[in-house]
Amino acid sequence: MSSFEDHDIKYRMELESGYASGSSSEAAIPDIYFSKPHLRFLNEQLQHLSPEDILRWSMTTLPSLYQTTAFGLTGLVTLDMLSKMPAPFNKTKVNLIFLDTLHHFPETLSLVERVKRRYPNVTVHAYKPRGVETADEFSAKHGEKLWETDDTLYDWVAKVEPAERAYAELQVKAVLTGRRRSQGGKRGDLDIVEVDEAGLIKVNPLANWTFKQVREYIQAHDVPYNELLDRGYKSVGDWHSTQPIAEGEDERSGRWKGQQKTECGIHNPKSKFAQFLREQEKKREEEALQRSLQQHVEQQQKQPHQVVVEVEA
């Protein structure tokens, strides 16, 4: 019997039995899936657990688990908690995905190197905008100050597309994020576990914590952090869209100050960017048509006029 026939018989047996196990063929097992009632139940239960317990649940439940981080305080707390997991949880490695937009503060990039030294067993997968390595190359390709001329396009090329590329290349099924309810804005009603439109599972282990709790953990455990936090910053993103905040302002009020914007793109609905890409494609098609028509008119104008003389017989 050939290996193909053997595989086919095994697959049919799995289907007929109605059961599948870890040794079952991939075709017999669906991707990770939570129904809405199951997701509600999980959030009701996880709501009452500590961040460490939520992390333990994630590590034992979700395969291909990564941590997405821009090395903010919450992400650093998560990283430190993971590094201190006792056996058998310490056998599960949760690596990092860092979106290097090429527009981070020098202090942020310095922090990345300090984190690598502090946690040498963790791999940092850095993803940059496609086809560029420096901020100058980014400007040459996309124009000066793209975040001002077209902030949606900037979010796509600097953050969303690199994130999607990371998830595809690393075969990511679930991610740990650093979002918390106390950060305000759209995050005020954040669940512990979410599933986005693409089926990616997002776990927010510190959703219940306040900035004060996060800062106290950082200090108590001597976790490296961004020195900008000592200069009035609380949430740090790209240098061009981040400012210090005043006493009493929301934690993320220094991001995109004066704009009706609270998220960078990677936590917005995927459909928003699908629509954006369709609009961009339509715009390119219309521009190509206009160029073609213009070229046709110019060619017609360059051709010598022919005079037709009718001769009577």
Stockholm file with secondary structure:
# STOCKHOLM 1.0

chainA/1-313         MSSFEDHDIKYRMELESGYASGSSSEAAIPDIYFSKPHLRFLNEQLQHLSPEDILRWSMTTLPSLYQTTAFGLTGLVTLDMLSKMPAPFNKTKVNLIFLDTLHHFPETLSLVERVKRRYPNVTVHAYKPRGVETADEFSAKHGEKLWETDDTLYDWVAKVEPAERAYAELQVKAVLTGRRRSQGGKRGDLDIVEVDEAGLIKVNPLANWTFKQVREYIQAHDVPYNELLDRGYKSVGDWHSTQPIAEGEDERSGRWKGQQKTECGIHNPKSKFAQFLREQEKKREEEALQRSLQQHVEQQQKQPHQVVVEVEA
#=GR chainA/1-313 SS CCHHHHHHHHHHHHHHHTCCCTTSCGGGSCCCCCCHHHHHHHHHHHTTSCHHHHHHHHHHHCSSEEEECCCCHHHHHHHHHHHTCCTTGGGSCCCEEEECCSCBCHHHHHHHHHHHHHCTTSCEEEECSTTCCSHHHHHHHHCTTHHHHCHHHHHIIIIIHHHHHHHHHHTCCEEECCCCGGGCGGGGGCCSEEECTTSCEEECTTTTCCHHHHHHHHHHTTCCCCGGGGGTCSSCCBGGGBCCCCTTSCTTTTBSTTSSCCCCSTTSCHHHHHHHHHHHHHHHHHHHHHHHHHHHHHHHHHSCCCCCCCCCC
#=GC SS_cons         CCHHHHHHHHHHHHHHHTCCCTTSCGGGSCCCCCCHHHHHHHHHHHTTSCHHHHHHHHHHHCSSEEEECCCCHHHHHHHHHHHTCCTTGGGSCCCEEEECCSCBCHHHHHHHHHHHHHCTTSCEEEECSTTCCSHHHHHHHHCTTHHHHCHHHHHIIIIIHHHHHHHHHHTCCEEECCCCGGGCGGGGGCCSEEECTTSCEEECTTTTCCHHHHHHHHHHTTCCCCGGGGGTCSSCCBGGGBCCCCTTSCTTTTBSTTSSCCCCSTTSCHHHHHHHHHHHHHHHHHHHHHHHHHHHHHHHHHSCCCCCCCCCC
//
